[in-house]
Amino acid sequence: MSVGSKSVRLHAKLDTGAGCCIFARGYGEELGLKIEDGLVVAFSTANSEFKAYGHEVTISCFEWQFDSLVYFPAVPEIRRSVLGRKGWLQQFRVALVDYDSILHLSHYSK
């Protein structure tokens, strides 16, 4: 993930139930973002609610690169990073063959 000339490498989990991409606050801080200057949104999960701030970043994944609006939590205690539908999953075609433990992934424009 990058903003301008700054970039960070990270691991995130694919969450098909997540509406948006949410990354641990520390990654945004490493990119030099002023987290609270972003677009504020309240998120609800099965067991909690939290506030996060949206920022435009460039995501590089496999050989693809694209700009996305992603969110960073207001509090550092939320350390999980997830790739959601908006910002990541909508960029790809994904097929899972559970029986064979195979994941097929291609960019949506192909």
Stockholm file with secondary structure:
# STOCKHOLM 1.0

chainA/1-110         MSVGSKSVRLHAKLDTGAGCCIFARGYGEELGLKIEDGLVVAFSTANSEFKAYGHEVTISCFEWQFDSLVYFPAVPEIRRSVLGRKGWLQQFRVALVDYDSILHLSHYSK
#=GR chainA/1-110 SS CEETTEECCCCCEECTTCSBCBCCHHHHHHTTCCGGGSEEEEEECSSCEEEEEEEEEEEEETTEEEEEEEEEESSTTCCCCEECTBTTGGGEEEEEEGGGTEEEEEETTC
#=GC SS_cons         CEETTEECCCCCEECTTCSBCBCCHHHHHHTTCCGGGSEEEEEECSSCEEEEEEEEEEEEETTEEEEEEEEEESSTTCCCCEECTBTTGGGEEEEEEGGGTEEEEEETTC
//
